[in-house]
Amino acid sequence: MTETVLLVGGGGREHAIARALADDAALYACASNRNPGIAALADGFEPIGERDADAVVDYAAEVGADLAVIGPESALEAGVADALDDAGVYTFGPRAEEARIETDKAFQRRFMDEHDVPGNPDFATFDDAEAAADYVAEYDGDVAVKPVGLTGGKGVRVTGDQLTTEAAVEYIRDAEWDEWVIEERLVGEEFTVQAFVADGEVRTTPAVQDHKRAYEGDEGPNTGGMGSYTDTGLTLPFMDEGDYDAAVDVIEAVVEALPDYKGVLYGQFMLTAEGPKVVEFNARFGDPEAMNVLPVLETPFLDVLTAARDGEPLPDLDFSGEATVCKYAVPAGYPVEPDAGARIEVDESSVGDALLFYASVDQREDGLYTTTSRSFAVVGLGDSIADAEADAGAALSSLDDGFHVRHDIGTAALVQSRIDHMARLRGE
């Protein structure tokens, strides 16, 4: 029997999910924007806001969905998984209470502390901006300043890196948020491990390194992610197997403390001289990280979903052994003043051997338009990071001036700088 799957969300992450499911299931999708890549793969596409739980449930009933996958965190926070589950549609995504591991950063840190989850940095939580600002002003050392709620990856500021202590104090006092988490600054190299979780079981995917800063050389403001890469195995060039295993131990400790968790659990780590520390958890695939791991996943993603629904052991995961490099094309001015609403043309034939994933674009009757976020990504695959980077770079070589790309992602020089950085921190 063919399974019918409903996909919620219209970004690059969701395009990667759609690509992983389209050959094995009847696929339907809904999102606030019409993503042309998803629409081309799906049997039906409905314009529905990702947080509109009632409308999503109605569409699931209309198409006869057996399963659902939720891409964006905003939908999880709004209880869309709860509503679908309650309507009898098994949803591979946590209910709102479990999704607090992402949507409430203060809860996240207190949860780790209460359940002795390893890798928790020193932290303090505040429900008053003035108190948080005073704490930062008096703190002996550098800190990461985080609004408690969702900010699309753009709310965090780090002293000693992005801004001074004085500027961080001013940022807190002038920002729109009242609740804050203040943490010790973690120094090292960031990496992500994403895991499939159901019934207490955990299956992990290759480590990914995302690049949050807008400009080459890790300069500029934070973004939702300008690109990312994986190596041919589970680790990255600056890691060893023990680092990966330690990260998996953290994820398994979270799942042990959240026995009802289902879906993707994404651990973002800072590899420090003392080992991995937790930067944050996400309750869904990363964007762009989903575009790295799903194309090299050889185990059918649908098999993961059906095993989770049916209470069977999750399948062991097989991967192709290829390295990947993902690079995003974003509107000029992103993330501060993006050129939104511009009509664009994407020549799909120009990407060569790379994969093209549409993201925050809107397909209208007269063409394709940018939004305020990232437009599309290309993913190169190869027998090495260098080969994958060459494919991704070639796919973006003919972009016009309306887009910005971080061309350094995945290059030998940038990867080597990560290796050298960790070697210095470890005293090697």
Buried (B, 14 or more C-beta within 10 A) or exposed (E): EEBBBBBBBBBBBBBBBBBBBBEBBBBBBBBBBBBBBBBEBBEBBBEBBBBBBEBBBBBBBEBEBBBBBBBBBBBBBBBBBBBBBEBEBBBBBBBBEBBBBBBBBBBBBBBBEEEEBBBBBEBBBBEEBEBBBBBBEEBEEBBBBBBBEBBBBBBBBBBBEBBEBEEBBEBBEEBEBBBBBBBBBBBBBBBBBBBBBBBEBBBBBBBBBBBBBBEBEBEBBBBBBBBBBBBBBBBBBBBEEEBBEBBBEBBBBBBEBBEEBBBBBBBBBBBBEEBBBBBBBBBBBBBBBBBBBBBBBEBBBBBBBBBBBEEEEBBEBEBEEBBBBBBBBBBBBBBEEBBBEBEBEBEEEBBEBBBBBBBBBBBEEEEBBBBBBBBBBBBBBBEEBBBBBBBBBBBBEEBEEBBBBBBBBBBEEBBEBBBEBBEEBEEE
